[in-house]
Amino acid sequence: MSDLPHENDQPDPLDSFEEIIEAETTRDPDLAVIEAGSRTLRTQGGQPQADVPARPEDPEVDKALREVEADLATRWGETKLEPSVSRIAALMDVLGDPQRSYPSIHITGTNGKTSTARMIESLLGAFDLRTGRYTSPHVQSITERISLDGAPVSAERFIETYQDIKPYIEMVDAAQEYRLSFFEVLTGMAYAAFADAPVDVAVVEVGMGGSWDATNVIDADVAVVTPIGLDHTDRLGETTAEIAGEKAGVIKQDATVILAQQPVDAAQVLLKKAVEVNATVAREGLEFGVVARQVAVGGQLMTLRGLGGEYPEVYLPLHGAHQAHNAAVALAAVEAFFGVGAQRAEPLDIDTVRKAFAAVTSPGRLEVVRRSPTVVLDAAHNPAGAEVTAEAVREAFDFTRLIGVVGASADKNVRGLLEAFEPIFAEVVVTQNSSHRAMDADELAAIAVEVFGDERVQVEPRLPDALEAAITLAEEEGEFAGGGVLVTGSVITVGEARLLLGKG
């Protein structure tokens, strides 16, 4: 991988990445990765993409952002929870309930939430509404989580928002049994930033579950439930019905509920909750859905049926049937927001819808970051996500030999994830990211050997080495052959690989 990320005359980004990671041993590992990768990008030069910002160029701003990140790193991480909305509700109260100053669309589910949120945001923006979007986790930069008008807030605005509400955070901390968590503070920042903008509508993705998720202090006019599967079973329940019970908490009185296709037991729970709160339900496959789709260059061409009629020849620059279904859900959510199917019968303007979907991006979701050989990144981290990713790879890419690079979190169903990818991987290189949640590479390898067999598994604990090994294996097919690499298993793994490969 000597040409990573394509420029041989640049300083080796892998060396500086590793050095900075090792130097950040007292920091939160996820934040250390963000900083290390962003510095590496800066040494390589080039402009960052709007949706994945690099570190601020101004040293003073960079210093101030690091101080905010350091403050946030002292709080409970996103995997340590006390299931209650009491703390975030207290923060909203002292801030004057900013989350009630704009309408919102609330998104829960197991897979597809962030992509669906991005599609909803793009549609609303195309209809000249000012949007705020709150999603998690981030791929590279913490500022990605809070977006205004389709782009992450600037570092300056992120810092200002934190400083503005910090006295109120400390006030709530002093009055509660537990301090506000990392995610609760970020949620409060998002809601405050949206009110300050101000936005016309907020698109909000839950962090985990629904009922007691920190985002659930909004009363959304439209609730969206993407496909529910088994994930976070230690916290949400061991069946899809139990998990649906938690996620149903986002369905509020008299709201409209947009349901993606669901397991039968999950659908029953969600529909029961809708009846209890007099919510109107639109179900994928009945009231809306995907009529037709075909593979196109760089994505797919779709015909969608919305609540107001059909929308033909809609191009989406994302791969996979699952993204087409996400698009159908997003379209129905925006139609519901505008009252299509209720207050009005006519569909949304087709040209505006086409323009919006054509502009959608979703970093780290079947994202091609290199050619010859092709390297694809996908943040699948559970069996259900891995299955749809594997199917999308088969459909969208003509790989004759695909090498997997997998780095997963220890709290996930890693065996199920590997089993989903086994049919499409000729070989797999197991590794680990720098997060404290990462599964040890040797432990992951032991499971991989049981799934793939010893001859198809290679262990490279350092992600840079794993990328190099996988690219070398893919290149054995020859320059003009169909070898490729898929990096997957965790959003953190994908984010680090994205930085190492010079994407940004």
C-alpha positions as CSV (number, residue, x, y, z in Angstrom):
1,M,0.0,0.0,0.0
2,S,2.9,2.3,-0.8
3,D,0.7,4.7,-2.7
4,L,-1.7,5.4,0.2
5,P,-3.5,7.7,-0.3
6,H,-2.1,8.0,-3.9
7,E,0.7,10.6,-3.4
8,N,4.2,9.1,-3.1
9,D,5.9,12.5,-2.5
10,Q,3.8,13.3,0.6
11,P,4.9,12.5,4.2
12,D,3.6,9.0,5.2
13,P,0.2,9.7,6.9
14,L,0.3,6.2,8.5
15,D,3.3,7.1,10.6
16,S,1.9,10.3,12.0
17,F,-1.5,8.7,12.5
18,E,0.0,6.0,14.7
19,E,2.2,8.4,16.6
20,I,-0.6,10.7,17.5
21,I,-2.9,7.8,18.5
22,E,-0.2,6.5,20.9
23,A,0.3,10.0,22.3
24,E,-3.4,10.4,23.2
25,T,-3.5,7.6,25.8
26,T,-5.1,9.9,28.4
27,R,-7.9,11.0,26.1
28,D,-11.1,9.3,25.0
29,P,-10.0,6.9,22.2
30,D,-12.7,8.0,19.8
31,L,-11.7,11.7,20.2
32,A,-8.0,10.8,19.8
33,V,-8.8,9.1,16.5
34,I,-10.7,12.2,15.3
35,E,-7.8,14.5,16.1
36,A,-5.1,12.1,14.7
37,G,-6.8,11.6,11.5
38,S,-7.7,15.2,11.0
39,R,-4.0,16.2,11.5
40,T,-3.0,13.5,9.0
41,L,-5.4,14.9,6.5
42,R,-4.0,18.4,7.0
43,T,-0.5,17.3,6.4
44,Q,-1.6,15.7,3.1
45,G,-3.3,18.9,2.0
46,G,-6.4,19.2,-0.1
47,Q,-9.9,20.5,0.8
48,P,-12.1,18.5,3.1
49,Q,-15.6,17.5,2.0
50,A,-18.3,19.6,3.4
51,D,-20.0,16.7,5.2
52,V,-16.8,15.4,6.8
53,P,-14.8,18.4,8.1
54,A,-11.2,18.4,9.1
55,R,-9.6,20.2,12.1
56,P,-9.9,24.0,12.1
57,E,-7.0,25.7,10.3
58,D,-7.0,28.6,12.8
59,P,-4.8,27.4,15.8
60,E,-6.9,29.3,18.3
61,V,-10.1,27.8,17.1
62,D,-8.5,24.3,17.0
63,K,-7.3,24.8,20.6
64,A,-10.8,25.9,21.7
65,L,-12.4,22.9,20.0
66,R,-9.9,20.5,21.7
67,E,-10.9,22.0,25.0
68,V,-14.6,21.3,24.3
69,E,-13.7,17.8,23.2
70,A,-11.7,17.3,26.4
71,D,-14.6,18.5,28.5
72,L,-17.0,16.1,26.8
73,A,-14.6,13.2,27.1
74,T,-14.8,13.5,30.9
75,R,-18.5,12.5,30.8
76,W,-20.2,9.1,30.5
77,G,-19.6,7.7,27.0
78,E,-22.4,6.6,24.7
79,T,-22.3,3.0,25.9
80,K,-22.8,3.8,29.5
81,L,-26.5,4.6,30.1
82,E,-28.9,5.3,32.9
83,P,-32.3,4.9,31.1
84,S,-34.0,8.2,31.9
85,V,-34.8,11.5,30.2
86,S,-34.9,13.3,33.5
87,R,-31.5,15.0,33.1
88,I,-32.0,16.1,29.5
89,A,-35.5,17.3,30.4
90,A,-34.0,19.4,33.2
91,L,-31.5,20.9,30.8
92,M,-34.2,21.7,28.3
93,D,-36.2,23.4,31.1
94,V,-33.4,25.7,32.2
95,L,-32.7,26.5,28.5
96,G,-36.3,27.5,27.9
97,D,-37.3,24.3,26.0
98,P,-35.6,25.2,22.7
99,Q,-36.7,21.9,21.2
100,R,-40.3,23.2,21.2
101,S,-39.5,26.2,19.0
102,Y,-39.6,24.2,15.7
103,P,-41.4,21.1,14.3
104,S,-39.4,17.9,14.0
105,I,-39.1,14.5,12.4
106,H,-37.9,11.8,14.8
107,I,-36.1,8.7,13.4
108,T,-35.6,5.5,15.2
109,G,-34.9,1.9,14.1
110,T,-31.9,-0.5,14.0
111,N,-30.4,0.1,10.6
112,G,-30.6,2.9,8.0
113,K,-31.3,5.8,10.4
114,T,-28.5,8.1,9.3
115,S,-28.9,7.6,5.6
116,T,-32.7,8.1,6.0
117,A,-32.1,11.3,8.0
118,R,-29.8,12.6,5.3
119,M,-32.4,11.9,2.6
120,I,-35.1,13.6,4.6
121,E,-32.8,16.6,5.1
122,S,-32.1,16.8,1.4
123,L,-35.7,16.7,0.5
124,L,-36.7,19.4,3.0
125,G,-33.9,21.6,1.9
126,A,-34.9,21.3,-1.7
127,F,-38.3,22.6,-0.8
128,D,-36.6,25.7,0.6
129,L,-36.9,24.9,4.3
130,R,-34.0,25.6,6.7
131,T,-33.1,22.3,8.3
132,G,-31.2,21.1,11.4
133,R,-30.1,17.5,11.5
134,Y,-28.8,15.6,14.5
135,T,-27.3,12.2,13.9
136,S,-24.9,9.8,15.6
137,P,-22.3,8.5,15.7
138,H,-20.0,10.6,13.6
139,V,-17.6,9.1,11.0
140,Q,-14.7,11.5,11.5
141,S,-15.4,14.7,13.3
142,I,-17.7,15.4,16.3
143,T,-19.1,18.5,14.5
144,E,-20.7,16.2,11.9
145,R,-23.4,15.3,14.4
146,I,-25.0,18.8,14.3
147,S,-25.9,20.1,10.8
148,L,-27.5,23.2,9.6
149,D,-28.8,23.6,6.0
150,G,-27.2,20.3,5.0
151,A,-23.7,20.9,6.3
152,P,-22.0,20.3,9.7
153,V,-21.8,23.3,11.9
154,S,-18.5,25.1,11.8
155,A,-16.0,24.5,14.6
156,E,-16.6,28.1,15.7
157,R,-20.3,27.6,16.0
158,F,-19.9,24.2,17.8
159,I,-17.6,25.9,20.4
160,E,-19.9,28.9,20.8
161,T,-23.0,26.7,21.3
162,Y,-21.1,24.7,24.0
163,Q,-19.9,27.8,25.8
164,D,-23.4,29.3,25.7
165,I,-25.1,26.3,27.4
166,K,-22.2,25.3,29.6
167,P,-23.4,27.2,32.7
168,Y,-26.8,25.5,32.4
169,I,-25.1,22.1,32.0
170,E,-23.2,22.7,35.2
171,M,-26.4,23.8,36.9
172,V,-28.2,20.6,36.0
173,D,-25.1,18.5,36.9
174,A,-25.2,19.9,40.4
175,A,-28.9,19.1,40.9
176,Q,-28.9,15.5,39.5
177,E,-27.7,12.2,40.9
178,Y,-25.6,11.7,37.7
179,R,-24.0,14.3,35.5
180,L,-25.3,14.8,32.0
181,S,-23.7,12.2,29.7
182,F,-21.6,12.9,26.5
183,F,-24.7,12.2,24.4
184,E,-27.1,14.2,26.5
185,V,-24.8,17.3,26.3
186,L,-24.5,17.0,22.5
187,T,-28.3,16.6,22.2
188,G,-28.8,19.8,24.3
189,M,-26.3,21.5,22.0
190,A,-28.1,20.4,18.9
191,Y,-31.5,21.6,20.1
192,A,-30.1,24.9,21.3
193,A,-28.3,25.4,17.9
194,F,-31.4,24.7,16.0
195,A,-33.4,27.2,18.0
196,D,-30.7,29.8,17.6
197,A,-30.4,29.4,13.8
198,P,-33.5,29.2,13.7
199,V,-34.5,26.2,11.7
200,D,-37.8,25.5,10.0
201,V,-37.6,21.8,10.9
202,A,-35.3,19.5,12.8
203,V,-34.4,16.0,11.6
204,V,-33.4,14.0,14.7
205,E,-32.0,10.5,14.9
206,V,-32.2,8.7,18.2
207,G,-29.0,7.5,19.8
208,M,-30.4,4.2,21.2
209,G,-33.9,2.9,21.6
210,G,-36.5,5.6,21.8
211,S,-38.5,5.9,25.1
212,W,-35.6,6.9,27.3
213,D,-33.2,8.2,24.6
214,A,-32.0,11.7,25.2
215,T,-33.5,12.9,22.0
216,N,-37.0,12.0,23.2
217,V,-37.8,15.3,24.7
218,I,-39.3,16.4,21.4
219,D,-42.9,15.9,20.3
220,A,-42.3,15.1,16.7
221,D,-45.2,15.6,14.2
222,V,-43.7,12.7,12.2
223,A,-42.1,9.6,13.7
224,V,-40.0,7.3,11.4
225,V,-39.2,3.7,12.3
226,T,-36.5,2.2,10.0
227,P,-36.1,-1.7,10.0
228,I,-35.8,-3.1,13.5
229,G,-33.3,-6.0,14.1
230,L,-31.4,-7.4,17.0
231,D,-28.8,-5.0,18.3
232,H,-28.0,-3.6,21.7
233,T,-30.0,-6.6,23.1
234,D,-28.4,-6.2,26.5
235,R,-30.2,-2.8,26.8
236,L,-33.2,-2.9,24.5
237,G,-34.4,-6.5,24.7
238,E,-33.7,-9.9,23.3
239,T,-36.5,-10.0,20.7
240,T,-37.5,-7.6,17.9
241,A,-40.8,-7.2,19.7
242,E,-39.1,-6.1,22.9
243,I,-36.8,-3.7,21.0
244,A,-39.8,-2.3,19.1
245,G,-41.4,-1.6,22.5
246,E,-38.5,0.7,23.4
247,K,-38.4,2.3,19.9
248,A,-42.2,2.9,20.0
249,G,-41.5,5.6,22.5
250,V,-40.9,8.2,19.8
251,I,-44.5,7.8,18.6
252,K,-46.4,10.7,20.1
253,Q,-50.1,11.7,20.4
254,D,-51.8,12.4,17.1
255,A,-48.5,12.1,15.2
256,T,-48.0,10.4,11.8
257,V,-45.9,7.3,11.9
258,I,-43.9,6.1,8.9
259,L,-43.0,2.4,9.2
260,A,-40.4,0.7,7.1
261,Q,-40.9,-3.0,6.5
262,Q,-40.7,-4.7,9.9
263,P,-40.6,-8.2,11.5
264,V,-44.2,-9.2,12.2
265,D,-43.8,-9.1,16.0
266,A,-42.2,-5.7,15.9
267,A,-44.9,-4.3,13.6
268,Q,-47.6,-5.5,16.0
269,V,-46.0,-3.6,18.9
270,L,-45.6,-0.4,16.8
271,L,-49.1,-0.5,15.5
272,K,-50.5,-1.1,19.0
273,K,-48.7,2.0,20.2
274,A,-50.0,4.0,17.3
275,V,-53.6,3.0,18.2
276,E,-53.0,4.0,21.8
277,V,-51.9,7.5,21.0
278,N,-54.2,8.0,18.0
279,A,-51.4,8.2,15.5
280,T,-51.9,7.9,11.8
281,V,-49.8,5.1,10.3
282,A,-48.2,4.7,6.8
283,R,-46.6,1.3,6.1
284,E,-44.0,0.5,3.5
285,G,-45.4,-2.1,1.1
286,L,-49.0,-0.8,1.6
287,E,-49.3,3.0,1.7
288,F,-45.9,3.6,0.1
289,G,-42.9,1.8,-1.2
290,V,-40.4,1.0,-4.0
291,V,-42.2,0.2,-7.3
292,A,-39.1,-0.4,-9.4
293,R,-35.3,0.0,-9.3
294,Q,-32.4,-0.7,-11.5
295,V,-28.6,-0.3,-11.1
296,A,-27.2,2.9,-12.6
297,V,-23.7,4.3,-12.8
298,G,-22.8,5.4,-9.3
299,G,-26.1,4.4,-7.8
300,Q,-29.6,3.4,-8.9
301,L,-32.7,4.6,-10.7
302,M,-35.9,4.2,-8.8
303,T,-39.6,4.6,-9.2
304,L,-41.1,5.3,-5.7
305,R,-44.7,5.2,-4.7
306,G,-45.4,7.9,-2.1
307,L,-48.5,8.9,-0.1
308,G,-49.5,11.2,-3.0
309,G,-48.7,9.0,-6.0
310,E,-45.8,7.7,-8.1
311,Y,-42.4,9.4,-8.5
312,P,-40.7,7.9,-11.6
313,E,-37.1,8.1,-12.7
314,V,-35.6,9.2,-9.4
315,Y,-31.8,8.8,-9.3
316,L,-30.1,8.0,-6.0
317,P,-26.3,8.1,-5.9
318,L,-26.2,5.3,-3.3
319,H,-25.9,1.6,-3.8
320,G,-28.2,-1.2,-2.6
321,A,-31.8,-2.2,-2.3
322,H,-31.8,-1.1,1.3
323,Q,-31.0,2.5,0.2
324,A,-33.9,2.5,-2.2
325,H,-36.1,1.4,0.8
326,N,-34.6,4.1,2.9
327,A,-35.5,6.6,0.1
328,A,-39.1,5.4,0.1
329,V,-39.3,5.9,3.8
330,A,-37.7,9.4,3.6
331,L,-40.1,10.4,0.8
332,A,-43.1,9.3,2.8
333,A,-41.9,11.1,5.9
334,V,-41.5,14.4,4.0
335,E,-44.9,13.9,2.3
336,A,-46.4,13.4,5.8
337,F,-44.7,16.5,7.1
338,F,-46.2,18.5,4.2
339,G,-49.6,16.9,4.8
340,V,-49.7,14.9,1.6
341,G,-52.3,12.1,1.9
342,A,-54.1,14.0,4.7
343,Q,-54.6,17.8,4.1
344,R,-53.6,17.6,0.4
345,A,-53.9,14.9,-2.3
346,E,-51.4,16.0,-4.9
347,P,-47.8,14.6,-4.7
348,L,-44.7,16.7,-4.2
349,D,-43.1,18.4,-7.2
350,I,-41.3,15.6,-9.0
351,D,-38.4,17.7,-10.3
352,T,-37.7,19.0,-6.8
353,V,-37.8,15.4,-5.5
354,R,-35.4,14.2,-8.2
355,K,-33.0,17.1,-7.5
356,A,-33.0,16.3,-3.8
357,F,-32.3,12.6,-4.1
358,A,-29.6,13.2,-6.7
359,A,-27.7,15.3,-4.1
360,V,-27.8,12.8,-1.3
361,T,-24.5,11.7,0.3
362,S,-23.9,9.2,3.1
363,P,-20.2,8.9,4.0
364,G,-19.1,5.4,5.1
365,R,-22.1,3.7,3.5
366,L,-20.8,1.6,0.5
367,E,-18.5,4.6,-0.2
368,V,-15.8,4.1,-2.8
369,V,-12.7,5.8,-1.6
370,R,-10.1,4.4,-4.0
371,R,-9.7,2.7,-7.4
372,S,-7.3,0.1,-8.7
373,P,-8.0,-1.9,-6.6
374,T,-11.4,-0.6,-5.6
375,V,-11.7,0.0,-1.8
376,V,-15.2,0.4,-0.4
377,L,-16.2,1.5,3.1
378,D,-19.4,0.4,4.8
379,A,-20.3,0.9,8.5
380,A,-22.3,-2.3,8.9
381,H,-21.9,-3.4,12.5
382,N,-24.6,-6.0,13.1
383,P,-25.8,-9.1,11.2
384,A,-28.8,-7.4,9.6
385,G,-26.7,-4.5,8.3
386,A,-24.1,-6.9,7.1
387,E,-26.6,-8.9,5.1
388,V,-28.0,-5.9,3.2
389,T,-24.4,-4.7,2.6
390,A,-23.4,-8.1,1.2
391,E,-26.4,-8.1,-1.1
392,A,-25.7,-4.6,-2.3
393,V,-22.0,-5.4,-3.0
394,R,-23.1,-8.4,-5.2
395,E,-25.5,-6.1,-7.1
396,A,-23.4,-3.0,-7.5
397,F,-19.9,-4.3,-8.0
398,D,-18.3,-6.8,-10.3
399,F,-15.6,-8.1,-8.0
400,T,-14.0,-11.3,-9.0
401,R,-12.1,-11.5,-5.7
402,L,-13.2,-9.4,-2.6
403,I,-11.0,-9.1,0.5
404,G,-12.7,-8.0,3.7
405,V,-11.1,-5.9,6.4
406,V,-13.1,-6.3,9.6
407,G,-12.7,-4.4,12.9
408,A,-15.7,-4.8,15.2
409,S,-16.8,-3.7,18.6
410,A,-16.7,-6.3,21.4
411,D,-20.3,-5.8,22.4
412,K,-21.7,-6.7,18.9
413,N,-22.8,-10.1,17.4
414,V,-19.5,-10.5,15.6
415,R,-20.2,-14.1,14.6
416,G,-23.4,-13.1,12.9
417,L,-21.7,-10.3,11.1
418,L,-18.9,-12.5,9.8
419,E,-21.4,-15.2,8.7
420,A,-23.2,-12.6,6.7
421,F,-20.0,-11.6,4.9
422,E,-18.6,-15.1,4.4
423,P,-20.2,-15.8,1.0
424,I,-18.7,-12.7,-0.6
425,F,-15.2,-12.5,1.0
426,A,-12.5,-14.6,-0.6
427,E,-10.3,-13.8,2.4
428,V,-10.7,-11.6,5.5
429,V,-8.1,-9.5,7.3
430,V,-9.2,-9.0,10.9
431,T,-8.0,-6.0,12.8
432,Q,-9.1,-3.6,15.5
433,N,-9.7,0.1,15.7
434,S,-8.4,2.4,18.4
435,S,-11.6,2.6,20.4
436,H,-11.7,1.1,23.9
437,R,-14.8,-0.8,22.6
438,A,-12.9,-2.6,19.9
439,M,-12.7,-6.4,20.0
440,D,-9.2,-7.7,20.3
441,A,-7.9,-8.7,16.9
442,D,-6.8,-12.2,18.1
443,E,-10.2,-12.8,19.7
444,L,-11.9,-11.7,16.5
445,A,-9.6,-13.9,14.5
446,A,-10.6,-16.9,16.5
447,I,-14.2,-16.4,15.6
448,A,-13.3,-15.7,12.0
449,V,-11.4,-18.9,11.7
450,E,-14.5,-20.8,12.8
451,V,-16.5,-19.1,10.1
452,F,-14.1,-18.8,7.2
453,G,-11.5,-21.5,7.9
454,D,-7.9,-20.9,8.9
455,E,-6.6,-20.5,5.3
456,R,-8.9,-17.5,4.6
457,V,-8.1,-15.5,7.7
458,Q,-5.2,-13.1,8.2
459,V,-4.6,-11.1,11.4
460,E,-3.2,-7.6,11.4
461,P,-3.9,-5.8,14.7
462,R,-2.9,-2.4,13.3
463,L,-5.5,-1.0,10.9
464,P,-2.9,0.5,8.5
465,D,-1.3,-2.9,8.2
466,A,-4.6,-4.5,7.6
467,L,-5.4,-2.1,4.8
468,E,-2.0,-2.7,3.2
469,A,-2.4,-6.5,3.5
470,A,-5.9,-6.4,2.0
471,I,-4.9,-4.2,-0.9
472,T,-1.9,-6.4,-1.6
473,L,-4.2,-9.5,-1.7
474,A,-6.7,-7.7,-4.0
475,E,-3.9,-6.6,-6.3
476,E,-2.9,-10.3,-6.9
477,E,-5.8,-10.3,-9.4
478,G,-3.8,-7.9,-11.5
479,E,-4.3,-4.2,-12.4
480,F,-7.2,-4.7,-14.7
481,A,-8.9,-7.6,-12.9
482,G,-11.8,-7.4,-10.5
483,G,-10.1,-7.4,-7.1
484,G,-11.5,-5.2,-4.4
485,V,-11.5,-4.5,-0.7
486,L,-14.4,-3.9,1.7
487,V,-13.7,-2.3,5.0
488,T,-16.5,-2.8,7.5
489,G,-17.5,-3.9,11.0
490,S,-17.8,-0.6,12.8
491,V,-18.4,3.1,12.2
492,I,-15.1,3.8,14.0
493,T,-13.2,1.4,11.8
494,V,-14.6,3.0,8.7
495,G,-13.9,6.5,10.0
496,E,-10.2,5.6,10.7
497,A,-9.9,3.9,7.3
498,R,-11.4,6.8,5.6
499,L,-8.8,9.1,7.1
500,L,-5.9,6.7,6.3
501,L,-7.0,6.5,2.7
502,G,-7.0,10.3,2.4
503,K,-10.7,10.8,2.0
504,G,-11.8,14.2,3.1
